Structure formats: structure tokens, C-alpha cells
Amino acid sequence: MVPERDDAMQSSTEPPSSGWPAVGVIMPILNEERHLEEAVAAVLSQDYPGAIELVLALGPSHDRTDEIAAQIVAREPRVRTVQNPTGKTPDALNAALAASRSEIVVRVDGHGVLDKDYVRTAYELLQETGAANVGGLMDAEGVTPFERAVAAAMTSRLGVGSARFHTGGEAGAADTVYLGVFRRDWLDRLGGYDPRFVRAQDWELNHRIRKAGGVVWFSPRLRVVYRPRPTFAALARQYRDYGRWRRVVAHTHTGTINARYLAPPVVLVVVIAGAVLGFVWPAAWVAPVGYVVATTIGGLSISTDLSLRERLMLPLVLPTMHLSWGYGFLTSRVRIAPSSV
């Protein structure tokens, strides 16, 4: 929970007399040596007329992240750091939020790269729509062949369903958006990010915003380049955790589950049941075999921009995402304490 601020809460983001309000960018950091410089450079090079401050919340990294962060702070006065001993994302976000005093808050990850006009466009959208939070596309772009295959899966309906922040779509009110640009008064009013949600904290916060009468607005004009996980093991852990924590959200906020979230666990059950029953009832093999055929044909046809090697990875990448998510959802045993926000 974010500590209360001494200054009075404002209900508007109208530009001050100087023209554009100061923007605070909050970035949770853990083991981000590969992409931290790139992510920070994208923030500091924004085409935004107002002041920008960047707060890096440093978790207990096991690589050169802290060293790189110290070098950035030494040469760039607009960047400072706060400590996040737990390493948990919501704790990092709340620590950075408490250290920032800007009326516009931009959430970015250490492996995300903002478009050059991201902050300016987001502020204009806040003004135009009156929304509490605006966000856009999680535009996955890989560096290695494996990452490029994952990126293709993450931006396809076969990979992630119909979520607009993955696959695009028309601007409008949404259940949730990727990352987000907030009016600070909404974050103060709701107590910031719920520290109980190690994952899915964005979705959970946006749910509380909408429940309190605020608008969460999606626009394809906002784009953040996302760097996918670099290995099958890391990808499987990521999607297992997505499924695990989506079930926690569904348990905590009744009525928030839908068919898109239920599809992966249903697929996993059907595939396993078909494989087991197939030994005594051969017709049951149609389920696992059909799934393999569908993901193979679908995966190979997702993108023509990939090399042959990258396209051949997709029939493995897609089941890794689907079945890991389903496994996480079905086996989730996470129990959280009553809310303090």
C-alpha cells in the first residue's frame, strides 16, 4: 500500500501554467542487465515538453543490474533509485510511487521500450477521455530466434486469445491495459498496487479502478516494445505464474473470469484425458492429436516474417504457453490475506 501524501489530492491533470505537468516514471527492476539501458534510454528520450523523472525500484538481482543502474544514476540527474528488498513487483511499484510526486504516473518494466511519443500521447489521451488509466499495445519483439518465435505467438490470437493489448483493436474502454499511464490521484485514492498480487497486479488494480467508477482506456496509438523470455523454461515459468495468479484474481474478485481465461485449463484437461483414455478407447486420441495438429498448422501459419527456423519453433512455443498457463491455473494453491488496500 502506498503511503499517503502530504500534498492535497488533485482531481484533474490540466497542464500547469508552464504548459505540461511533470511525469513520474516508475520501473520495477530485477535481473534486467540485458535490457535496462535500452529501457531507460527510451524513457529519457521521450518527445514530451514537460519534466520527466524516473524512479528505478531495485530488487535483489543476481546479475549486473545494480551496477548498471548506479552508472545510469551517476550520469543522469533525472534518474534515482529506491530499494525493493522483497523483489516482488507490486512492492517495487509502490516503493517507486511513494518516491515520486508527479501528477502523471507512467509504469514501465525494465524490459520494455516506450515509443518516442508514448508519454505525450498518453497524457493527451488522459485529457481527451477523462480516463483514470490509459494504455496500449504490448508489442512483443524478440532479439534471438527463440524470442522472435515467442513474440509472434504473443501477438497472435492463437497464442493469447483476443486481448486487445496483445493483438490490437479499436480504441475504447477496456477491462485492463498493458502497464498504464495513470492520474496520480486515482492511485492515491485506491492505495496503489495490492502487494498481495505477486503477478496480475495490473489487472487487479484496473479492476478496482473500474469498480470505483473510473475508466481504463485502451488505445493502439500507445505502444511498448516488450522483450520476451529467452528460453523454453523461462517461458513455461512465466505462463505457469500467469495462470496461477489469474485464478487468485478470479477467487478474490467474483465474476471476473471468462471463457478466454478458462480455455487453457480446459485444453490441458482434454489433452491429458484423451491421452490416458486413448489406451483403452482409441477414439479418445483425437483430442491430443487434434491439439498437436491445430497448434502445428496454426503455428506454422502465424507469421510469414519469421525465418523457417523460427517458424518451426512455434509448434513448441504455443503448447508451452497454453499448457503452462492451464497447469498454473489448475494447480494454484496461492492463498492471500484479506486486502489492506
C-alpha positions in Angstrom: 0.0 0.0 0.0 1.3 3.4 -0.9 1.8 5.9 2.0 -0.5 8.9 1.9 0.9 12.1 0.5 1.1 15.3 2.5 0.1 17.4 -0.5 -3.6 17.6 -1.4 -5.0 15.2 -3.9 -5.8 16.8 -7.2 -8.7 15.5 -9.4 -7.5 17.0 -12.7 -4.5 16.7 -14.9 -4.9 20.0 -16.6 -1.5 21.4 -17.5 0.1 23.9 -15.1 1.0 27.4 -16.2 4.2 26.0 -17.7 2.1 24.0 -20.1 2.7 20.3 -19.4 2.7 18.5 -16.0 5.7 16.7 -14.6 5.6 13.0 -15.3 6.9 10.3 -12.9 8.0 7.0 -14.5 8.2 4.0 -12.1 10.1 1.0 -13.1 10.4 -2.3 -11.1 13.9 -3.9 -11.7 15.1 -7.4 -11.1 17.8 -9.1 -13.2 17.5 -6.8 -16.1 21.1 -6.4 -17.2 20.2 -7.2 -20.8 17.6 -4.6 -21.4 17.9 -1.9 -18.6 20.0 0.6 -20.6 17.6 0.3 -23.6 14.5 0.7 -21.4 15.9 3.8 -19.5 17.1 5.4 -22.7 13.6 5.1 -24.2 12.2 6.9 -21.1 14.7 9.7 -21.1 14.4 10.4 -24.9 10.6 10.9 -24.8 9.2 13.7 -27.0 7.4 15.3 -24.1 7.6 19.0 -23.3 7.3 18.6 -19.6 9.7 17.3 -16.9 10.2 13.6 -16.6 11.6 11.8 -13.6 12.5 8.1 -13.5 12.5 6.0 -10.3 14.1 2.6 -10.5 13.0 0.2 -7.8 15.9 -2.3 -7.4 15.2 -5.8 -6.2 17.8 -8.3 -5.1 19.2 -9.0 -8.6 21.8 -11.7 -9.2 23.4 -10.1 -12.4 24.9 -6.7 -13.1 21.6 -4.8 -12.8 22.6 -2.8 -9.8 25.9 -1.8 -11.3 24.3 -0.7 -14.5 21.6 1.3 -12.5 24.4 3.0 -10.5 26.1 4.1 -13.7 22.9 5.5 -15.1 22.2 7.5 -11.9 25.7 8.8 -11.8 25.4 10.4 -15.3 21.7 11.2 -15.4 20.1 13.5 -12.7 16.6 12.7 -13.8 17.0 9.1 -12.5 17.1 7.8 -9.0 16.8 4.5 -7.2 14.8 3.1 -4.3 15.3 -0.3 -2.7 12.9 -3.2 -3.0 14.2 -5.9 -0.7 11.4 -8.4 -1.4 12.0 -8.4 -5.1 8.2 -8.5 -5.7 6.8 -6.4 -8.4 3.9 -4.7 -6.5 6.3 -3.8 -3.7 8.7 -2.3 -6.2 5.9 -0.3 -7.9 4.6 1.1 -4.6 8.1 2.0 -3.4 8.8 3.9 -6.6 5.3 5.5 -6.5 6.0 6.7 -2.9 9.3 8.3 -4.1 7.6 10.1 -6.9 5.4 13.2 -6.6 4.4 13.8 -10.2 0.7 14.0 -11.0 1.0 11.7 -14.0 2.5 8.3 -13.3 3.8 6.0 -16.1 4.5 2.4 -15.3 7.3 0.7 -17.4 9.2 -2.5 -17.0 12.9 -3.0 -17.2 12.5 -5.0 -20.4 10.0 -2.6 -22.0 10.9 0.1 -24.6 8.5 3.0 -25.0 7.7 4.6 -28.3 9.2 8.0 -28.5 5.8 9.8 -28.3 4.4 7.4 -25.7 4.2 9.9 -22.8 2.9 12.8 -24.8 0.2 10.6 -26.5 -0.8 9.1 -23.1 -1.2 12.5 -21.5 -3.3 13.7 -24.4 -5.5 10.6 -24.2 -6.0 11.2 -20.4 -7.2 14.7 -21.3 -9.4 13.6 -24.2 -11.1 10.7 -22.5 -11.1 11.6 -18.8 -9.8 8.1 -18.0 -8.1 7.1 -14.8 -5.6 5.0 -16.7 -4.6 4.7 -20.4 -2.5 2.0 -22.0 -1.9 0.4 -25.3 -0.1 -2.4 -27.1 2.3 -4.9 -25.6 4.3 -5.2 -28.8 6.5 -8.2 -28.4 9.7 -8.1 -30.3 12.4 -10.7 -29.9 16.2 -10.4 -30.3 17.1 -14.1 -30.7 15.4 -16.6 -33.0 13.6 -18.2 -30.0 12.4 -14.8 -28.7 11.2 -13.8 -32.2 9.1 -17.0 -32.3 7.7 -16.2 -28.8 6.9 -12.7 -29.9 4.9 -14.0 -32.9 2.9 -16.2 -30.6 2.3 -13.5 -28.1 0.9 -11.1 -30.7 -1.5 -13.8 -32.3 -5.0 -14.8 -31.3 -3.9 -18.4 -31.4 -1.3 -17.7 -28.8 -3.1 -15.3 -26.4 -6.7 -15.0 -27.5 -8.5 -11.8 -28.2 -6.9 -9.4 -25.6 -6.6 -6.0 -27.4 -3.3 -5.1 -25.7 -1.7 -8.2 -27.3 -3.3 -8.3 -30.7 -4.6 -4.7 -31.3 -8.0 -3.3 -31.9 -10.1 -0.2 -31.7 -9.6 2.4 -29.0 -12.1 2.3 -26.2 -12.8 1.4 -22.6 -11.2 -1.9 -21.6 -11.0 -4.3 -18.6 -7.3 -3.8 -18.4 -4.3 -2.5 -20.4 -0.6 -3.2 -20.6 1.4 -1.3 -18.0 -0.6 2.0 -17.9 -0.3 5.8 -17.6 -2.3 7.0 -14.5 -3.7 10.1 -12.9 -1.9 10.1 -9.6 -5.0 10.9 -7.6 -6.6 7.6 -8.6 -3.5 5.6 -7.4 -3.6 7.5 -4.1 -7.3 7.0 -3.7 -7.1 3.3 -4.2 -3.9 2.7 -2.2 -1.6 1.8 -5.1 -0.9 -1.7 -6.2 -2.1 -4.5 -4.0 1.1 -6.1 -2.5 -0.7 -9.5 -2.3 -0.6 -9.9 -6.0 2.9 -11.0 -7.0 1.5 -11.4 -10.5 -1.6 -10.0 -12.2 -1.3 -6.8 -10.1 -2.0 -4.6 -13.2 -5.3 -6.5 -13.9 -6.3 -6.4 -10.2 -5.6 -2.6 -10.0 -7.6 -1.9 -13.1 -10.5 -3.9 -11.8 -10.5 -1.8 -8.6 -10.4 1.4 -10.8 -13.4 0.3 -12.8 -15.2 -0.8 -9.7 -14.7 2.6 -8.2 -16.2 4.3 -11.3 -13.0 5.1 -13.2 -12.4 4.4 -16.9 -9.5 2.2 -18.1 -8.8 3.2 -21.8 -7.1 1.2 -24.5 -5.6 2.9 -27.5 -3.4 1.3 -30.2 -1.7 4.7 -30.5 0.3 3.7 -27.4 3.0 1.0 -28.0 5.6 -0.5 -25.8 8.1 -2.9 -27.2 8.3 -6.0 -24.9 11.3 -8.4 -24.8 10.1 -12.0 -24.4 11.6 -14.6 -22.2 14.8 -16.1 -23.7 14.3 -19.9 -23.1 11.5 -22.5 -23.0 12.0 -22.9 -19.3 11.6 -19.2 -18.6 8.6 -19.0 -20.8 6.9 -22.0 -19.1 7.5 -20.5 -15.7 6.1 -17.1 -16.9 2.9 -18.6 -18.2 2.5 -21.0 -15.3 2.6 -18.0 -13.0 0.1 -16.1 -15.2 -2.3 -19.0 -14.8 -1.7 -19.4 -11.1 -2.3 -15.8 -10.3 -5.3 -15.4 -12.7 -7.0 -18.0 -10.6 -6.2 -15.9 -7.5 -7.7 -12.9 -9.1 -10.8 -14.9 -10.0 -11.2 -16.1 -6.4 -10.7 -12.7 -4.9 -12.9 -10.8 -7.3 -16.0 -12.8 -8.0 -17.4 -12.7 -11.6 -14.1 -11.7 -13.2 -13.4 -15.0 -15.0 -14.4 -15.5 -18.7 -14.0 -18.1 -21.5 -10.6 -16.8 -22.6 -9.1 -17.5 -19.2 -10.8 -20.9 -18.9 -9.6 -22.1 -22.3 -6.0 -23.1 -21.3 -7.1 -25.3 -18.3 -9.8 -26.9 -20.4 -7.4 -27.7 -23.2 -4.9 -29.2 -20.7 -7.6 -31.4 -19.1 -8.9 -32.5 -22.5 -5.4 -33.3 -23.9 -4.4 -35.3 -20.8 -7.7 -37.1 -20.5 -7.6 -38.0 -24.2 -4.1 -39.4 -23.9 -4.9 -41.5 -20.9 -8.3 -42.8 -22.2 -6.7 -43.5 -25.6 -5.0 -46.6 -24.2 -8.4 -48.2 -23.6 -10.6 -46.2 -26.1 -8.5 -45.3 -29.2 -11.0 -42.8 -30.4 -10.0 -40.6 -27.4 -6.7 -39.9 -29.1 -8.5 -37.4 -31.3 -8.2 -34.8 -28.6 -4.4 -34.7 -28.1 -3.6 -35.5 -31.7 -6.1 -32.8 -32.8 -4.5 -30.3 -30.5 -1.0 -31.1 -31.8 -2.2 -30.8 -35.4 -4.0 -27.5 -34.7 -1.0 -25.8 -33.0 1.4 -27.1 -35.6 -0.6 -25.9 -38.6 -1.7 -22.7 -36.8 1.8 -22.1 -35.6 3.4 -22.5 -39.0 0.9 -20.1 -40.5 1.1 -17.4 -37.8 3.7 -15.2 -39.5 5.5 -15.0 -42.8 8.0 -12.6 -41.4 9.9 -15.3 -39.5 12.7 -17.4 -40.8 12.0 -21.1 -41.3 13.9 -22.0 -38.1 11.8 -19.5 -36.1 8.5 -20.8 -37.6 9.4 -24.3 -36.7 9.7 -23.3 -33.1 6.1 -22.1 -32.9 4.5 -25.6 -32.7 6.5 -26.0 -29.5 6.1 -22.4 -28.2 2.3 -22.4 -28.4 1.7 -25.5 -26.3 4.3 -24.3 -23.8 2.3 -21.1 -23.3 -1.2 -22.8 -23.4 -0.4 -25.8 -21.2 1.8 -24.0 -18.7 -1.0 -21.4 -18.2 -3.5 -24.2 -17.8 -1.3 -26.1 -15.4 -0.8 -22.9 -13.3 -4.5 -22.2 -13.1 -5.5 -25.8 -12.2 -2.7 -26.3 -9.6 -2.9 -22.8 -8.0 -2.8 -23.1 -4.2 -2.0 -19.5 -3.5 -3.9 -18.1 -0.6 -3.8 -14.4 0.2 -4.6 -12.5 3.3 -7.5 -10.0 3.5 -6.9 -6.9 1.5 -5.2 -3.9 3.1 -5.9 -1.5 0.2 
